[in-house]
Amino acid sequence: MDNAIKIEASLACANFRYLERDIRELEKCSIDFLHIDIMDGLFVPNFCLDFSITKTVTEISAIPIECHLMVTKPERYLETVAALKPVYISIHWEATPHVQKALKQIRDLGCKPAIALNPATSLSSLEYILDDIDMINIMTVNPGFAGQKLVPACIKKIADAREMIEKRGFDHIEIQVDGNVSFENIPAMVQAGATMLVGGTSSIFRKGYTITESVEQLRQLITTVHQKQNNN
């Protein structure tokens, strides 16, 4: 497992009045990815970033993007999303009866396939698709809205996912954590085996702090957690 933790900014939590300003600050912070939430109002009762906004983001910034589709029947949108050239496209296991087929389509389109799991979805759903994915998105809140509280059982779920992929020889698969990735929760998430942290309103876009201040604090916290792990 690569010990380098990738920091992602959930663009849905940026200030849309000053979106380009926030993106420029994220560039200066050398953020690893912009996390793009695309919703359809069906799979989750909300709408978020659409394709035109995402396209604009890719035109004004070279920060790599990864797209999280919170949509029913994601196959309908995969070609459109892939045209935006994200590194990863994640679909929800709960959103289609043809998960493996959709994951193969993502790879055929030139992107890395990822699977997202709602808090109550068992890790056993991954058993027969580990060959088909490059990343697991462990949702630690129920998807659809920012600012929710962590579902506590999901910390164990991160650890169980790490154990599963390492035992089966798939430790190259990234484990992303999405939902209340706060300064209070990050240590437990990293200790459990997360490798990609999606920061939103509880970390990168906190009120009262600049993006730069928050990202610097986040990196310092990750370093501290790793130092404690190495000393144990």
Order of alpha helices (4+ residues) and beta strands (2+ residues): beta-alpha-beta-alpha-beta-alpha-beta-alpha-beta-beta-alpha-beta-alpha-beta-alpha
